[in-house]
Amino acid sequence: MEEKEILDVDKEVQEGRLFAILAYISILCFVPLLLKKDNRFAFFHAKQGLVLFIGEVLAAVLSVVPFFGVLIQVVAFIVFSIASVVGIVRVLMGQYWKMPYAYQIAEKITI
């Protein structure tokens, strides 16, 4: 990679970092999806954040199922919380992290 390309990537990460962090905070994933479409770093993480948010909504809907609903909601809360924290850490490190399962779904999303 040329030096100019590296500087452009670093600049893109710096400019998109705050929005990429917001992507992993539940419904705030829509902020970078709407405001930072032109920033590859923020948009990459926003699509994964959207997948997590959809999973959170589905878990909330399934929580009405007797007994299993509460179990699903608790497990989903733990899994999505851990995934969000790891996503935020990766954003702070300036990495394009392909989150297991969420990345494959996020790649199919066109906005």
N, CA, C and O atoms as a DFTB+ gen file, in Angstrom:
444 C
 N C O
     1  1       0.843      -1.169       0.000
     2  2       0.000       0.000       0.000
     3  2       0.896       1.242       0.000
     4  3       1.890       1.300       0.723
     5  1       0.538       2.213      -0.803
     6  2       1.322       3.440      -0.873
     7  2       1.094       4.284       0.374
     8  3       0.100       4.125       1.083
     9  1       2.039       5.182       0.622
    10  2       1.948       6.032       1.812
    11  2       0.688       6.894       1.788
    12  3       0.049       7.078       2.824
    13  1       0.321       7.427       0.618
    14  2      -0.880       8.261       0.507
    15  2      -2.126       7.456       0.862
    16  3      -3.017       7.963       1.543
    17  1      -2.195       6.192       0.401
    18  2      -3.337       5.340       0.709
    19  2      -3.423       5.065       2.205
    20  3      -4.514       5.053       2.775
    21  1      -2.291       4.847       2.834
    22  2      -2.267       4.606       4.281
    23  2      -2.757       5.842       5.024
    24  3      -3.533       5.724       5.973
    25  1      -2.317       7.017       4.609
    26  2      -2.766       8.254       5.251
    27  2      -4.265       8.457       5.063
    28  3      -4.950       8.914       5.978
    29  1      -4.783       8.116       3.866
    30  2      -6.222       8.247       3.620
    31  2      -7.020       7.300       4.503
    32  3      -8.067       7.674       5.033
    33  1      -6.528       6.070       4.663
    34  2      -7.205       5.095       5.520
    35  2      -7.187       5.573       6.965
    36  3      -8.209       5.511       7.648
    37  1      -6.042       6.049       7.440
    38  2      -5.946       6.561       8.812
    39  2      -6.892       7.732       9.030
    40  3      -7.527       7.834      10.079
    41  1      -6.986       8.608       8.047
    42  2      -7.881       9.765       8.158
    43  2      -9.334       9.301       8.205
    44  3     -10.134       9.815       8.987
    45  1      -9.666       8.332       7.369
    46  2     -11.027       7.797       7.344
    47  2     -11.396       7.156       8.682
    48  3     -12.508       7.341       9.176
    49  1     -10.471       6.409       9.262
    50  2     -10.707       5.787      10.569
    51  2     -10.896       6.859      11.630
    52  3     -11.813       6.767      12.446
    53  1     -10.050       7.864      11.629
    54  2     -10.150       8.940      12.625
    55  2     -11.485       9.676      12.513
    56  3     -12.133       9.957      13.520
    57  1     -11.886       9.983      11.287
    58  2     -13.138      10.721      11.083
    59  2     -14.371       9.876      11.392
    60  3     -15.406      10.416      11.782
    61  1     -14.272       8.567      11.224
    62  2     -15.423       7.706      11.429
    63  2     -15.486       7.015      12.768
    64  3     -16.459       6.321      13.062
    65  1     -14.469       7.191      13.585
    66  2     -14.368       6.434      14.838
    67  2     -15.564       6.660      15.769
    68  3     -16.145       5.688      16.253
    69  1     -15.940       7.890      16.027
    70  2     -17.059       8.175      16.937
    71  2     -18.353       7.560      16.406
    72  3     -19.122       6.968      17.164
    73  1     -18.588       7.702      15.106
    74  2     -19.800       7.144      14.513
    75  2     -19.773       5.616      14.540
    76  3     -20.812       4.980      14.721
    77  1     -18.602       5.030      14.362
    78  2     -18.469       3.571      14.417
    79  2     -18.759       3.062      15.829
    80  3     -19.332       1.985      15.997
    81  1     -18.366       3.827      16.831
    82  2     -18.686       3.443      18.216
    83  2     -20.192       3.465      18.433
    84  3     -20.753       2.553      19.040
    85  1     -20.848       4.524      17.928
    86  2     -22.306       4.621      18.066
    87  2     -23.010       3.432      17.423
    88  3     -24.094       3.041      17.856
    89  1     -22.400       2.859      16.396
    90  2     -23.006       1.738      15.685
    91  2     -23.271       0.545      16.586
    92  3     -24.178      -0.242      16.316
    93  1     -22.508       0.402      17.637
    94  2     -22.651      -0.750      18.525
    95  2     -23.492      -0.443      19.772
    96  3     -23.528      -1.238      20.711
    97  1     -24.160       0.705      19.774
    98  2     -25.003       1.071      20.913
    99  2     -26.468       1.042      20.467
   100  3     -27.077       2.083      20.222
   101  1     -27.011      -0.152      20.369
   102  2     -28.407      -0.431      20.074
   103  2     -28.949       0.388      18.904
   104  3     -28.410       0.325      17.799
   105  1     -30.008       1.153      19.143
   106  2     -30.702       1.882      18.076
   107  2     -29.853       3.004      17.475
   108  3     -30.169       3.516      16.401
   109  1     -28.790       3.381      18.159
   110  2     -27.908       4.428      17.634
   111  2     -27.149       3.971      16.389
   112  3     -26.445       4.766      15.767
   113  1     -27.287       2.702      16.025
   114  2     -26.650       2.215      14.792
   115  2     -27.167       2.976      13.573
   116  3     -26.501       3.011      12.537
   117  1     -28.349       3.585      13.688
   118  2     -28.909       4.330      12.564
   119  2     -28.200       5.662      12.330
   120  3     -28.262       6.202      11.226
   121  1     -27.532       6.197      13.341
   122  2     -26.824       7.476      13.182
   123  2     -25.742       7.366      12.108
   124  3     -25.771       8.149      11.158
   125  1     -24.794       6.439      12.207
   126  2     -23.798       6.350      11.130
   127  2     -24.382       5.855       9.813
   128  3     -23.889       6.212       8.743
   129  1     -25.427       5.035       9.883
   130  2     -26.039       4.551       8.640
   131  2     -26.619       5.711       7.837
   132  3     -26.606       5.688       6.606
   133  1     -27.123       6.713       8.527
   134  2     -27.733       7.859       7.847
   135  2     -26.759       9.011       7.609
   136  3     -26.849       9.698       6.591
   137  1     -25.836       9.224       8.534
   138  2     -24.968      10.407       8.457
   139  2     -23.573      10.150       7.907
   140  3     -22.902      11.096       7.494
   141  1     -23.119       8.913       7.886
   142  2     -21.739       8.630       7.465
   143  2     -21.662       7.549       6.391
   144  3     -20.792       6.680       6.443
   145  1     -22.562       7.600       5.431
   146  2     -22.529       6.617       4.345
   147  2     -21.237       6.687       3.543
   148  3     -20.798       5.692       2.966
   149  1     -20.636       7.863       3.511
   150  2     -19.421       8.058       2.716
   151  2     -18.150       7.604       3.439
   152  3     -17.080       7.560       2.831
   153  1     -18.252       7.271       4.716
   154  2     -17.091       6.831       5.479
   155  2     -17.122       5.302       5.585
   156  3     -17.952       4.747       6.305
   157  1     -16.225       4.628       4.876
   158  2     -16.237       3.160       4.831
   159  2     -16.096       2.540       6.208
   160  3     -16.746       1.535       6.499
   161  1     -15.258       3.119       7.065
   162  2     -15.017       2.565       8.398
   163  2     -16.291       2.614       9.240
   164  3     -16.692       1.605       9.821
   165  1     -16.920       3.769       9.307
   166  2     -18.142       3.918      10.101
   167  2     -19.274       3.071       9.524
   168  3     -20.022       2.440      10.272
   169  1     -19.400       3.055       8.208
   170  2     -20.481       2.317       7.561
   171  2     -20.305       0.812       7.729
   172  3     -21.283       0.091       7.923
   173  1     -19.068       0.336       7.655
   174  2     -18.763      -1.080       7.873
   175  2     -19.267      -1.516       9.248
   176  3     -19.954      -2.530       9.368
   177  1     -18.928      -0.755      10.272
   178  2     -19.339      -1.100      11.634
   179  2     -20.833      -0.854      11.852
   180  3     -21.472      -1.563      12.629
   181  1     -21.386       0.142      11.171
   182  2     -22.816       0.439      11.324
   183  2     -23.682      -0.708      10.822
   184  3     -24.708      -1.020      11.427
   185  1     -23.284      -1.332       9.728
   186  2     -24.066      -2.466       9.222
   187  2     -24.014      -3.646      10.189
   188  3     -25.015      -4.339      10.369
   189  1     -22.874      -3.878      10.806
   190  2     -22.795      -4.948      11.811
   191  2     -23.612      -4.568      13.044
   192  3     -24.272      -5.421      13.635
   193  1     -23.572      -3.302      13.433
   194  2     -24.387      -2.829      14.554
   195  2     -25.868      -2.988      14.270
   196  3     -26.644      -3.308      15.171
   197  1     -26.270      -2.767      13.018
   198  2     -27.671      -2.953      12.629
   199  2     -28.086      -4.411      12.794
   200  3     -29.195      -4.693      13.249
   201  1     -27.212      -5.328      12.430
   202  2     -27.510      -6.757      12.603
   203  2     -27.699      -7.077      14.082
   204  3     -28.615      -7.813      14.447
   205  1     -26.839      -6.529      14.931
   206  2     -26.988      -6.742      16.381
   207  2     -28.310      -6.158      16.880
   208  3     -29.008      -6.784      17.678
   209  1     -28.650      -4.963      16.410
   210  2     -29.900      -4.320      16.833
   211  2     -31.106      -5.159      16.424
   212  3     -32.033      -5.338      17.214
   213  1     -31.102      -5.670      15.205
   214  2     -32.208      -6.525      14.750
   215  2     -32.291      -7.771      15.624
   216  3     -33.387      -8.216      15.967
   217  1     -31.144      -8.334      15.984
   218  2     -31.128      -9.480      16.894
   219  2     -31.708      -9.133      18.259
   220  3     -32.425      -9.938      18.854
   221  1     -31.400      -7.930      18.760
   222  2     -31.946      -7.483      20.047
   223  2     -33.465      -7.358      19.973
   224  3     -34.172      -7.751      20.901
   225  1     -33.959      -6.817      18.877
   226  2     -35.409      -6.663      18.703
   227  2     -36.083      -8.034      18.630
   228  3     -37.122      -8.255      19.252
   229  1     -35.489      -8.947      17.874
   230  2     -36.051     -10.299      17.785
   231  2     -36.068     -10.990      19.149
   232  3     -37.033     -11.674      19.489
   233  1     -35.009     -10.811      19.923
   234  2     -34.964     -11.402      21.268
   235  2     -36.047     -10.793      22.159
   236  3     -36.658     -11.493      22.967
   237  1     -36.279      -9.505      22.010
   238  2     -37.329      -8.849      22.804
   239  2     -38.711      -9.386      22.420
   240  3     -39.563      -9.591      23.285
   241  1     -38.925      -9.610      21.138
   242  2     -40.208     -10.163      20.677
   243  2     -40.388     -11.577      21.217
   244  3     -41.478     -11.944      21.658
   245  1     -39.321     -12.370      21.181
   246  2     -39.404     -13.751      21.662
   247  2     -39.516     -13.840      23.189
   248  3     -39.816     -14.907      23.726
   249  1     -39.279     -12.745      23.876
   250  2     -39.331     -12.771      25.340
   251  2     -40.739     -13.013      25.872
   252  3     -40.897     -13.308      27.056
   253  1     -41.750     -12.899      25.043
   254  2     -43.128     -13.141      25.496
   255  2     -43.459     -14.626      25.582
   256  3     -44.471     -15.002      26.173
   257  1     -42.612     -15.474      24.997
   258  2     -42.833     -16.924      25.063
   259  2     -42.614     -17.369      26.515
   260  3     -41.576     -17.072      27.106
   261  1     -43.592     -18.082      27.086
   262  2     -43.430     -18.520      28.482
   263  2     -42.152     -19.324      28.698
   264  3     -41.779     -20.147      27.862
   265  1     -41.500     -19.087      29.798
   266  2     -40.261     -19.702      30.262
   267  2     -39.094     -19.499      29.299
   268  3     -38.112     -18.845      29.653
   269  1     -39.186     -20.044      28.096
   270  2     -38.078     -19.946      27.146
   271  2     -37.814     -18.510      26.728
   272  3     -36.681     -18.154      26.406
   273  1     -38.842     -17.690      26.731
   274  2     -38.681     -16.291      26.346
   275  2     -37.715     -15.551      27.246
   276  3     -36.867     -14.794      26.772
   277  1     -37.842     -15.769      28.546
   278  2     -36.942     -15.116      29.497
   279  2     -35.518     -15.631      29.307
   280  3     -34.562     -14.856      29.336
   281  1     -35.385     -16.914      29.116
   282  2     -34.066     -17.514      28.885
   283  2     -33.429     -16.952      27.612
   284  3     -32.254     -16.586      27.609
   285  1     -34.202     -16.888      26.548
   286  2     -33.708     -16.327      25.280
   287  2     -33.274     -14.879      25.472
   288  3     -32.219     -14.474      24.987
   289  1     -34.079     -14.110      26.172
   290  2     -33.760     -12.695      26.378
   291  2     -32.472     -12.525      27.186
   292  3     -31.650     -11.669      26.858
   293  1     -32.288     -13.314      28.218
   294  2     -31.078     -13.217      29.044
   295  2     -29.835     -13.609      28.239
   296  3     -28.827     -12.901      28.259
   297  1     -29.913     -14.723      27.541
   298  2     -28.775     -15.176      26.729
   299  2     -28.469     -14.158      25.631
   300  3     -27.307     -13.832      25.390
   301  1     -29.502     -13.664      24.974
   302  2     -29.310     -12.673      23.906
   303  2     -28.679     -11.399      24.462
   304  3     -27.785     -10.825      23.839
   305  1     -29.134     -10.959      25.620
   306  2     -28.566      -9.745      26.224
   307  2     -27.071      -9.930      26.483
   308  3     -26.277      -9.031      26.203
   309  1     -26.690     -11.071      27.006
   310  2     -25.272     -11.338      27.293
   311  2     -24.468     -11.392      25.992
   312  3     -23.418     -10.759      25.885
   313  1     -24.957     -12.146      25.005
   314  2     -24.237     -12.301      23.739
   315  2     -24.104     -10.955      23.022
   316  3     -23.011     -10.596      22.583
   317  1     -25.195     -10.214      22.901
   318  2     -25.156      -8.940      22.180
   319  2     -24.341      -7.896      22.935
   320  3     -23.699      -7.050      22.313
   321  1     -24.356      -7.943      24.249
   322  2     -23.537      -7.003      25.030
   323  2     -22.048      -7.273      24.832
   324  3     -21.260      -6.346      24.642
   325  1     -21.677      -8.534      24.877
   326  2     -20.272      -8.891      24.656
   327  2     -19.844      -8.514      23.242
   328  3     -18.771      -7.943      23.049
   329  1     -20.674      -8.829      22.257
   330  2     -20.351      -8.496      20.869
   331  2     -20.205      -6.986      20.687
   332  3     -19.314      -6.534      19.968
   333  1     -21.061      -6.210      21.326
   334  2     -20.983      -4.753      21.225
   335  2     -19.714      -4.209      21.863
   336  3     -19.065      -3.326      21.303
   337  1     -19.362      -4.725      23.018
   338  2     -18.138      -4.261      23.697
   339  2     -16.907      -4.601      22.859
   340  3     -16.013      -3.771      22.698
   341  1     -16.864      -5.820      22.329
   342  2     -15.729      -6.204      21.487
   343  2     -15.694      -5.335      20.234
   344  3     -14.620      -4.919      19.801
   345  1     -16.852      -5.058      19.651
   346  2     -16.918      -4.179      18.483
   347  2     -16.385      -2.790      18.787
   348  3     -15.643      -2.223      17.985
   349  1     -16.754      -2.238      19.931
   350  2     -16.277      -0.905      20.325
   351  2     -14.765      -0.920      20.533
   352  3     -14.071       0.010      20.121
   353  1     -14.259      -1.965      21.166
   354  2     -12.814      -2.072      21.374
   355  2     -12.097      -2.131      20.026
   356  3     -11.070      -1.478      19.841
   357  1     -12.626      -2.899      19.099
   358  2     -12.006      -2.996      17.774
   359  2     -12.056      -1.650      17.044
   360  3     -11.117      -1.293      16.333
   361  1     -13.143      -0.912      17.218
   362  2     -13.233       0.431      16.622
   363  2     -12.151       1.325      17.216
   364  3     -11.458       2.032      16.485
   365  1     -12.006       1.297      18.519
   366  2     -10.985       2.123      19.173
   367  2      -9.583       1.759      18.705
   368  3      -8.687       2.603      18.695
   369  1      -9.395       0.486      18.315
   370  2      -8.105       0.046      17.800
   371  2      -7.958       0.368      16.309
   372  3      -6.897       0.152      15.723
   373  1      -9.034       0.886      15.703
   374  2      -8.994       1.251      14.290
   375  2      -9.059       0.073      13.354
   376  3      -8.528       0.137      12.245
   377  1      -9.700      -1.005      13.773
   378  2      -9.737      -2.242      12.986
   379  2     -11.093      -2.458      12.319
   380  3     -12.143      -2.132      12.873
   381  1     -11.036      -3.015      11.119
   382  2     -12.231      -3.507      10.445
   383  2     -12.415      -4.948      10.906
   384  3     -11.844      -5.863      10.314
   385  1     -13.200      -5.156      11.947
   386  2     -13.365      -6.490      12.520
   387  2     -14.597      -7.164      11.928
   388  3     -15.702      -6.626      11.989
   389  1     -14.394      -8.336      11.360
   390  2     -15.505      -9.103      10.809
   391  2     -16.102      -9.948      11.927
   392  3     -15.614     -11.035      12.235
   393  1     -17.157      -9.431      12.519
   394  2     -17.817     -10.095      13.637
   395  2     -18.414     -11.435      13.169
   396  3     -19.128     -11.481      12.168
   397  1     -18.122     -12.509      13.890
   398  2     -18.674     -13.810      13.488
   399  2     -20.201     -13.759      13.343
   400  3     -20.890     -13.181      14.183
   401  1     -20.707     -14.353      12.301
   402  2     -22.126     -14.434      11.957
   403  2     -22.698     -13.076      11.533
   404  3     -23.340     -12.991      10.486
   405  1     -22.488     -12.045      12.296
   406  2     -23.058     -10.734      11.972
   407  2     -22.467     -10.178      10.679
   408  3     -23.174      -9.539       9.900
   409  1     -21.183     -10.415      10.446
   410  2     -20.542      -9.886       9.242
   411  2     -21.173     -10.474       7.977
   412  3     -21.426      -9.742       7.020
   413  1     -21.426     -11.772       7.961
   414  2     -22.006     -12.410       6.777
   415  2     -23.384     -11.835       6.462
   416  3     -23.735     -11.665       5.295
   417  1     -24.151     -11.541       7.482
   418  2     -25.479     -10.947       7.287
   419  2     -25.334      -9.486       6.873
   420  3     -26.035      -9.021       5.974
   421  1     -24.438      -8.772       7.518
   422  2     -24.239      -7.346       7.231
   423  2     -23.793      -7.111       5.795
   424  3     -24.161      -6.104       5.191
   425  1     -23.011      -8.020       5.247
   426  2     -22.536      -7.878       3.872
   427  2     -23.681      -7.933       2.863
   428  3     -23.562      -7.400       1.760
   429  1     -24.760      -8.558       3.226
   430  2     -25.929      -8.660       2.328
   431  2     -26.822      -7.437       2.392
   432  3     -27.718      -7.283       1.561
   433  1     -26.597      -6.566       3.359
   434  2     -27.422      -5.369       3.529
   435  2     -26.984      -4.292       2.547
   436  3     -25.809      -3.931       2.489
   437  1     -27.935      -3.784       1.779
   438  2     -27.647      -2.660       0.892
   439  2     -28.532      -1.490       1.320
   440  3     -29.751      -1.609       1.447
   441  1     -27.872      -0.367       1.533
   442  2     -28.601       0.827       1.985
   443  2     -28.271       1.970       1.060
   444  3     -28.772       3.079       1.246
